[in-house]
Structure formats: C-alpha cells, structure tokens
Amino acid sequence: MTDITEPREADRLRILVLLPEPETATASLNCAVAVGRGRSARIDAVQIGFDPERGIVSAEELDIQQIRETFEGCAADRRARVKQIFDAWKASASQAPEIGWHADLGAVGGDVEAEAASADLIVMGRPSNLDARDALHAALFRTKRLVLVVPEEASTGVESVGRRIVVGWKPTDQAERAVEAAAPWLRRAEDVTVVSVAKQGAAPYEPSACVLFRRLGIEARFVTLQRDARSVGVQLLAEARRLGGDCLLIGAYHHGPLWEAILGGVTRDVLTHLDLPVFMRR
C-alpha cells in the first residue's frame, strides 16, 4: 500500500468539516465534535461552494448553476444560510471545543483537495445538492483521506461516533486502506466488530481481515453473514444497528461511481440508505 498518508499523533489530529449545504451543516458539526471527543483534536469548519467569480468556468457550467437556482435557491442565499446555521450551532453548543471557520468558495473539487492537504479526517453530510456531491466526490477521489459521511438525522442526539465501530470487510485495496486510515479510532474504540457478507463460491473473507487487524494491533470480533435478499450495503447497515454500532467503516467505490450507478455497489447502497455515520476511504 504505497499511497497511505499516515495519521499524525493524537495531539495534532485535524478534523476538517466541509459545509457545502445548509441541510446537513448541524449534523456534520455534531459528528465532528463526537468523533473528536477524548482527543486533542483541532476542528476546522470550511464552507465550500461554487463561485463563478473566483474561477474560469465554461458556459455550460454557468447554465447548470442557473438551473440550480430554480431548485436550490441562489448561491448567496445558500451561503448565508450555512453561516447562520454555524453561528447558531456554535452559540448553543456550550461544551463544544473551539472550532475554526472560514469560507473557501470557487471550484469545489480543487478547494476540497487543498483544504484536506493537512487533514486527518474529513467530515461532511450525505449530499443533497450539487456542491455537496462534488465535494464528496473530491474528498473520496482526490484527497486520499478518511471521510466520515453523516446522515441528516445526526442533527440531534449524537452521543458518540467511534466508540463502537462496525467494519464492513471485503479483501480489497479500498477496504484495507480504510482500516489503516481509521486505525487511530479503531485502537481507541470500546468495541470493534468486523462483518463480512459471504459470497457464494468465493473464498472466506474473514482470514484476510484477521491478518490485517493482527498486523495493526487492533482487537476485534469477526462475524460472517450469509447473503440475504437485501443488498450488501443495506445488510451491513442493518447489522451495524443490530450490533449497537455508532458508525460503520467501509472501503469506498471499488468500481468507481459511474459503474456503481449502472451496476449497483456497496458504496452507492450505503449512501442511499445511510442512517448512521459511515467512515469511507477509497
């Protein structure tokens, strides 16, 4: 594994919270605080969004942005709502650590890549608008960082993220990179359960997971499920809930988003049915 960026020590941990849309801003902030709890984490909230005045864009891109206003409102209004939500959350979160704030508006993909250069973890909500989808794509495909995607339901009642971790395991490079990147959280978790969904005719997945977790010095339980009528992604989410997990960890986009959109895939199904925070790494 040659492209792994090793996490820094806990006292220098940096959590980057991307806020591309108002709908998931509160949930993202809540989960960033929860996942950093008990660590000397620096948390930076960054508003991300497309701004045609700060870059060179094509006429087609401008047309797309104009169409967006019909469904999502104008960019200035979206930005103002995100800032209002952040200010209100900060005023009400009496026990939250100090969180930095700034806006980085322009070309979303490049901005995410630049902001993530010094981050150990990226936190953002499940996308609902175009900026957020672009931000998630960039976070997964351009940053080589661990990403925590959170559901909108996390706007209230987030007690912990990373205390009880369920790992969806399949022996792929993406899954191995995800586990390695999440090692600082896995080592501190109270409970780690590695879940494999058996594939008919394939060799068992559990032995490869045992080797990896032993090498990393991480204590874990190992569970193998039989495939049922549900998709693997939905089955993993359901098992994480059944086990009392507060988050799921998976490798992301083994085939890429286009092929998953056409053929189906675990990442797509997990994002579609997301009901708890999910760590992802491609």
DAKAZI-V775012 format. One record per residue. RES is the residue in three letters. PSI is psi in degrees with one decimal (none if undefined). Layout:
res:RES psi:PSI
res:RES psi:PSI
//
This chain:
res:MET psi:98.8
res:THR psi:-13.1
res:ASP psi:17.3
res:ILE psi:128.3
res:THR psi:113.3
res:GLU psi:135.5
res:PRO psi:147.3
res:ARG psi:171.0
res:GLU psi:159.2
res:ALA psi:-32.2
res:ASP psi:-5.5
res:ARG psi:15.0
res:LEU psi:131.5
res:ARG psi:124.0
res:ILE psi:122.3
res:LEU psi:119.8
res:VAL psi:115.1
res:LEU psi:129.3
res:LEU psi:78.8
res:PRO psi:-9.7
res:GLU psi:149.8
res:PRO psi:-28.7
res:GLU psi:-32.5
res:THR psi:10.5
res:ALA psi:-47.8
res:THR psi:-43.5
res:ALA psi:-41.0
res:SER psi:-43.1
res:LEU psi:-43.6
res:ASN psi:-44.0
res:CYS psi:-32.5
res:ALA psi:-42.4
res:VAL psi:-42.8
res:ALA psi:-41.5
res:VAL psi:-21.0
res:GLY psi:-4.4
res:ARG psi:134.8
res:GLY psi:0.4
res:ARG psi:155.9
res:SER psi:70.5
res:ALA psi:139.4
res:ARG psi:125.7
res:ILE psi:125.6
res:ASP psi:123.3
res:ALA psi:127.9
res:VAL psi:123.1
res:GLN psi:123.3
res:ILE psi:138.1
res:GLY psi:155.2
res:PHE psi:134.0
res:ASP psi:104.9
res:PRO psi:-19.7
res:GLU psi:-9.2
res:ARG psi:17.1
res:GLY psi:169.8
res:ILE psi:121.0
res:VAL psi:158.1
res:SER psi:164.6
res:ALA psi:-34.9
res:GLU psi:-40.4
res:GLU psi:-39.9
res:LEU psi:-38.1
res:ASP psi:-42.2
res:ILE psi:-42.5
res:GLN psi:-35.0
res:GLN psi:-39.1
res:ILE psi:-37.2
res:ARG psi:-37.9
res:GLU psi:-28.3
res:THR psi:-35.9
res:PHE psi:-29.3
res:GLU psi:-2.9
res:GLY psi:170.2
res:CYS psi:157.1
res:ALA psi:-39.6
res:ALA psi:-40.0
res:ASP psi:-41.6
res:ARG psi:-42.9
res:ARG psi:-41.9
res:ALA psi:-38.0
res:ARG psi:-40.6
res:VAL psi:-44.7
res:LYS psi:-39.8
res:GLN psi:-41.8
res:ILE psi:-43.1
res:PHE psi:-47.0
res:ASP psi:-42.1
res:ALA psi:-41.5
res:TRP psi:-44.6
res:LYS psi:-38.0
res:ALA psi:-29.4
res:SER psi:-17.3
res:ALA psi:79.9
res:SER psi:-29.6
res:GLN psi:7.3
res:ALA psi:148.7
res:PRO psi:168.1
res:GLU psi:131.2
res:ILE psi:126.6
res:GLY psi:157.4
res:TRP psi:135.0
res:HIS psi:163.5
res:ALA psi:139.8
res:ASP psi:93.1
res:LEU psi:135.4
res:GLY psi:-122.2
res:ALA psi:115.0
res:VAL psi:-48.9
res:GLY psi:-47.7
res:GLY psi:-36.3
res:ASP psi:-42.3
res:VAL psi:-44.6
res:GLU psi:-43.4
res:ALA psi:-42.7
res:GLU psi:-33.0
res:ALA psi:-3.9
res:ALA psi:-33.7
res:SER psi:15.2
res:ALA psi:149.0
res:ASP psi:-26.4
res:LEU psi:137.3
res:ILE psi:130.9
res:VAL psi:131.0
res:MET psi:161.9
res:GLY psi:161.0
res:ARG psi:127.0
res:PRO psi:142.5
res:SER psi:-19.2
res:ASN psi:175.7
res:LEU psi:-43.9
res:ASP psi:-42.3
res:ALA psi:-40.0
res:ARG psi:-42.5
res:ASP psi:-39.0
res:ALA psi:-43.1
res:LEU psi:-42.0
res:HIS psi:-45.1
res:ALA psi:-40.6
res:ALA psi:-40.0
res:LEU psi:-36.1
res:PHE psi:-14.6
res:ARG psi:-11.9
res:THR psi:-21.2
res:LYS psi:38.1
res:ARG psi:157.4
res:LEU psi:136.9
res:VAL psi:132.5
res:LEU psi:112.0
res:VAL psi:129.2
res:VAL psi:147.0
res:PRO psi:157.1
res:GLU psi:-26.5
res:GLU psi:-18.3
res:ALA psi:7.8
res:SER psi:-22.1
res:THR psi:150.2
res:GLY psi:34.7
res:VAL psi:107.4
res:GLU psi:-39.3
res:SER psi:150.7
res:VAL psi:116.7
res:GLY psi:1.7
res:ARG psi:-40.6
res:ARG psi:101.6
res:ILE psi:130.8
res:VAL psi:128.0
res:VAL psi:121.6
res:GLY psi:114.3
res:TRP psi:133.8
res:LYS psi:137.6
res:PRO psi:81.2
res:THR psi:161.5
res:ASP psi:-40.1
res:GLN psi:-43.9
res:ALA psi:-40.5
res:GLU psi:-43.0
res:ARG psi:-37.9
res:ALA psi:-45.4
res:VAL psi:-43.8
res:GLU psi:-42.5
res:ALA psi:-32.3
res:ALA psi:3.5
res:ALA psi:-39.5
res:PRO psi:-33.0
res:TRP psi:-38.4
res:LEU psi:-38.5
res:ARG psi:-27.5
res:ARG psi:-7.8
res:ALA psi:148.6
res:GLU psi:-29.4
res:ASP psi:131.1
res:VAL psi:123.6
res:THR psi:125.8
res:VAL psi:119.4
res:VAL psi:126.4
res:SER psi:142.0
res:VAL psi:113.0
res:ALA psi:140.4
res:LYS psi:127.6
res:GLN psi:129.0
res:GLY psi:-10.0
res:ALA psi:156.4
res:ALA psi:150.6
res:PRO psi:143.7
res:TYR psi:-27.2
res:GLU psi:-41.2
res:PRO psi:-40.1
res:SER psi:-35.7
res:ALA psi:-41.8
res:CYS psi:-42.6
res:VAL psi:-45.9
res:LEU psi:-47.7
res:PHE psi:-33.9
res:ARG psi:-42.2
res:ARG psi:-36.9
res:LEU psi:-6.3
res:GLY psi:35.4
res:ILE psi:123.3
res:GLU psi:134.2
res:ALA psi:155.6
res:ARG psi:154.5
res:PHE psi:129.4
res:VAL psi:134.6
res:THR psi:124.9
res:LEU psi:149.0
res:GLN psi:139.0
res:ARG psi:133.3
res:ASP psi:-162.8
res:ALA psi:-16.9
res:ARG psi:163.7
res:SER psi:160.7
res:VAL psi:-40.8
res:GLY psi:-45.9
res:VAL psi:-38.7
res:GLN psi:-40.2
res:LEU psi:-43.0
res:LEU psi:-43.2
res:ALA psi:-40.1
res:GLU psi:-37.9
res:ALA psi:-41.9
res:ARG psi:-42.9
res:ARG psi:-35.7
res:LEU psi:-3.5
res:GLY psi:21.6
res:GLY psi:146.0
res:ASP psi:0.3
res:CYS psi:164.7
res:LEU psi:146.8
res:LEU psi:127.1
res:ILE psi:158.4
res:GLY psi:142.8
res:ALA psi:140.4
res:TYR psi:68.6
res:HIS psi:-37.1
res:HIS psi:-5.7
res:GLY psi:154.5
res:PRO psi:-32.9
res:LEU psi:-47.6
res:TRP psi:-35.1
res:GLU psi:-35.3
res:ALA psi:-34.9
res:ILE psi:-47.7
res:LEU psi:-16.0
res:GLY psi:154.6
res:GLY psi:164.3
res:VAL psi:-45.7
res:THR psi:-47.3
res:ARG psi:-44.8
res:ASP psi:-38.0
res:VAL psi:-45.0
res:LEU psi:-38.1
res:THR psi:-39.1
res:HIS psi:17.7
res:LEU psi:121.4
res:ASP psi:9.7
res:LEU psi:160.9
res:PRO psi:140.6
res:VAL psi:121.5
res:PHE psi:135.9
res:MET psi:148.5
res:ARG psi:132.7
res:ARG psi:none
//
